[in-house]
Amino acid sequence: MKKRGIAAVVAGLAATVLGFTPGTANAYDNEPLSASTTGASVSLTVDWTGSDSFTLRNVKLSDTSCDAHPVFFYVSVPGFQYPNHWNSSGCGTTSTWGSLSGSEDSGIHSLWVTVCRDTTFDNCSSSHGSINPYN
């Protein structure tokens, strides 16, 4: 009994020192997401801010082809797609956004980002999903 009690106290102290507390999303803040396809790439960091909200930070959308086709990305959550963000500046350029926020009143279980080159049949690729730790 004493060994279990001491182990629990040590684990509790270690969690406190490291900043882990029940119900926080520390492990899911600053989660990198990226996607790329021929001629386009996007990278960003996801910060989950609640069961129904997130913030994207350090978003970078690059046009990697010299083909006169703009590139765009969008964020999807189950059942909803947020508006496109575009880079129409051409070959070798990168558009950046410092912070983009999103929310959904019904809650958000997960999100992913999709990057596309704007052609007749859009050439797109999606990232892996980021799971909301608040749900």
Order of alpha helices (4+ residues) and beta strands (2+ residues): alpha-beta-beta-beta-beta-beta-beta-beta-beta-beta-beta
